[in-house]
């Protein structure tokens, strides 16, 4: 087993991440840290632990770092672990067990605990509960993988090929599409970890906006029957319609209640999520959660719209396998 940890400026969480990887009930394990040109103390922290360190001179993103980790590894199974995740002690062993029980399974990945790795306040609590709810409800065979805590047999990785280094986000959807051509993907709560996420609202919204720009290329995987749904389509549509109808009220006062009604529809679009938040944090936090959730949807919608424009205007934007990006231009074509 090779645990591959891509790292970029992760000094806050790296010790906890590596300690969790090195204290698994399953063994033997080699841990490979790929430092992707960090400017903080990440490399020094990695050297404090009995793991291999691959140092990249330039930042290439998570896909390039994972590929470099695979190249430096020797395990028959590759466990991809993000540097902001601390694994449960039995996570690796459970992943190995599930892969061995199903030779046709190309990837087993896990869920985030509802408790964060580092508790940094209400914004992070929002994000952790949101992801915990989506992942736990998606347990079973699925059409999409997340490689923050995921195991892939090396034979499968060799067959499917490396992560697309042209993608700094949405690489999960691209790799899922390629896996599905010949293998199954399983999401399981037997593999779990505590995650440290964005803890400032502006940072969270900026991250969601940036990631959503790859939606033109991720949408096909996200919309498959059986794919993991982080956000319910009813909520997405209600948020979009709320935004679209906001200017109508001032222009036509009888329709002033319409945006409010649509926002209420957004607020009740995901009852299991609301029940989880209410149970864990109470009604006051549910109000805060709903407001942040709406702002996140606004950022996602804005990012997706930007992405569609960029995809139409720039052939180099998106996966490296885009036909427009692959096509060579003959200067004689003018």
N, C-alpha and C positions, 0 to 999 in steps of 0.2 A: 504494500500500500504506500502510495506517494501522496502526501498532502501538499498541495501547491497553493501558496499564499501570495497573490499579487499585492504589492504595497506601494502607495504613494502618499507620503506625508501622513503616516498613521501612528505617530508616537503616542497619541492618546489611548489607543486601544490595542496596540500590537502585543504588548506583554500579556494581556488577558487572552488574546487570540492564540498566541503561540503556546501559552501554558495549557490551554484547553486541548490543543492538537497533540501536545506531548504527553498528556495524561489520559489518553484513551484506554478503555478496557481491552481494546483489540491491539494486537501487535504481531510482527514488528511493523513500525511505521517510520518512513523517512519524511522529514518536513523540509520543504524547499521554499525559501522566501525569495521572491523576485522583487528587488527594489527598483521601481520604475522612476529613477532619477529624483528621489526625494530630496528636499532641501531642509528637512528637520532631522531629528535624531533617530529616524527609523532604522538606518543601517546599524548604528551603534547598539540599538536595542536588540536587533536580530542576532548580533554577534554575542550577546549575553546568553543565548540559548543554543542547545545542541542541534542545530539545523544547518543545512547548506544555504549559502547566500549567493544569489546571482545578482550582479550589479549592472544595471543598464545605464549607459551614459546619457541617453536622451529619453524623455518621456514619450512612450508610444501608446499608452492606454491599456486597459485591462486585457483586451484580446491579445496584444503583443506580449504582455507580461505572462499571461497564462501559457501561451505557446512556448515562451522561453523556459518556463518551469517544466513543461512536459519534456522538452529537449534535454533538460538536465536531470530528469528523473529515471528511476529504474523499476518502479512498481508495476505490477500487473493490473492494478486498479488505480485510477487517478481521482483524487478527491480534491475538488476545487473549493477553497475556503477564502472568503473575503476577509480582509484584515480588520474589519469592524464587527466580526462575528466571533462569539465565544461558544464553542460546541459543548453540548451535553456529553458526559463521559462515554456513553454507549453509542454515540452517533455513528462513528466510523464502523463499528462492529455490526450495527443494524443495517447499514448501507451494504456492507459486504454480504451479509446473510440474504438480503432481498435480491441482490444481483445474482448470487449463486442459485437461488431458487427459481429464477426465470432467465435462462440464457438468451432469450429474445429481447430482454430489456436492455436498452442502451444507456439509460440514465436513471438514477434514483436521486431525488433531491428532497430537502426537508423544509420544515416550517420554522418561522421565527416565534420564539416565546412571547407571551404578552407582557413580560417584564423586560425592559431594555438592558443592554449590557452596562451602560452608564446612564443613570437617570439625570437628564439635563432639563427637566421641566415639562410644561404642558404641550408645547409644540411637538416635542419628541414623543410624548405619550400618545398624542393624536396619531402620529405616523405608525408607531409600533402596534397600536390596537387595530388600526386599519389593515395593515399587512397581515397581522395574526389572524384576523377574521377571514380575510380572503383566502389565505393559504390553508387554513384548517378546513374550510368548506370545500376546497378543491381536492382533498385527499383522494387518492386512487389513480387509475390510469388517466393520463391527461395528454394534451397535445402541445404543451409548452413547458419549457424548463427554465429555472432560474439558477444560475451557476454560482450563487453566493455560498451555498453549502450543498454540493452536488458531487456524486460519484459516477464515474464513467469508466468502463473497462478499457484498457489500453488498446485492445484489438478493435474496439468500436471507434475510438478516437483515430486510430490509424486508417480505418475504413472511411470514416466521415470526413476526415481532414482537419486542419487547424481552425481556430477561430479567425474570423475575418478581421484583419488588422486595420482595415479602413473604417471600422466601426468602433467608436468610443462609447457608444450606448446602443441599446437594441440588439447587441450581439447575441443575447439570449434567444430572441425570436428567430434570428437568422440561423443559429445553430440548431434550434428546435426543428425548423423546417427541414434541414438536411438530415437530422436524426430520423425523422418520421418516415423517410423514404424506405428504411429497412428495419427500424427498431421501435420498441415501445418506450414510453417515458412514464415513470411513476413518481407521484408526489406522496410522501408519507410523513405522518407525525411521529414515526419511530426514529426519525433523524431530526434533531431540533437544535437550536442555538439561540443565544441572546444577541440581539442586534443593536448597534449604536447608529442612530439615524440623525438627520438634520434636526437641530434644536432651536433654530431661529426661523421665524416666518419668512423673511425675505430670502434666506438661503434655500428653504424648502421650495418656495414658489419658483425661484430661478432654476433649481434643479429639475423640477417638473416641466417647466417650459423648455429647457434644453433637451430633455429626454423625449418629450412629445414631438419634437421636430422630426424624429425618425419614424413617426407613425405611418407615413405613406408606405414604408417598407415592412413595418411590423403588423399592419392591420390584417393582412391575410391570415397570419398565424393567430392573432388575438381573436379573430371572428370565427375560427373553426369551432364546430360543435365539440364540446369536451375540452376546449382550451381553458386555461386559468383566466378568470375574470377578476381583475383587481378592482375595477369600478363597474357597477351595473349600468347597462345601457339606458335603462329608464332614468337613472340619475343624470347621466351625461346629457340626454336629450332635454330633461327638465332644466338643467343648468343653462344649456344653449338657448332654450326658449325664454328663460327668465331674462337673459342678457338681451336677446333680440327684441323683447317687448318693453324693456325699460323706457325707451324713448317715446313709446306710444301714448302713455298716460298723460304727459304734459300737453301733447298735441290734441288728445281726445279724452277729456276727463272721465267720461263714463267707463273707460277701460283702465282707470287707475288701479283697480284691485287685481288686474290680470297678472302682472309680474309677481305680486305677493302670493297669489294662488299657485303659480308655477313654482315659486320657491318652497312653498309648503309641500308640493308634490316631490320636489327634490329632497326635502328633509325626511320624508317617509319612504323613499324609494328602496331602502335597504334595511328592512326590519331586523334581520339577525344582527347586523352591525350595530344598529341603535340599541338593541337589547344588551349586547356585549358591553358597550360603553356605559350604559345606564347601570348595569350590574357591577362593573369594575370601578367606576368613578363617580356615579351619581348624576342627578338631573342637571346640576349647574355645569358640570363638565360636558354633558351632552349638548348644551346650547353652544358652548365654546367649540366643541368638536364639529358641530354642523356648520358653523360659520367658517372655520378653517377649511373644512371639506369643500365648501362651495368655492372658496378662493383657489383651492388646488384645482378644481375642475375648470375654473376660468383660465388658469395658467396652462392646463393641458389643452384646452380648446385653442388658445392663442398659439401655443407651440405647434399643434398639429396644422393649423392654418399656415403658419410660417413655413413648416416643413413641406407642405404641398407646393407652395410657391418656389421654394428652393429646389425641390426635386424637378420641377418643370424648367427652371432656368439654368441649373448647374448639373451637368452630366456626371461630374466627379463626386457629387454629394450622395451619400448612401453606400450600400454594399458595393464591394469591388466587382461583383459579378453582374452589375447592371449592363445590359446590352449597349447602352449609350456610352458607358464608361469604357467598355472593352473595345469599341469600334475604333479602328485606326483611321485617321483622316488623310486622304490623298491630297497633297497641295494642289494638284491639277484640277480638283473639283471646284476650287474657287470659293 
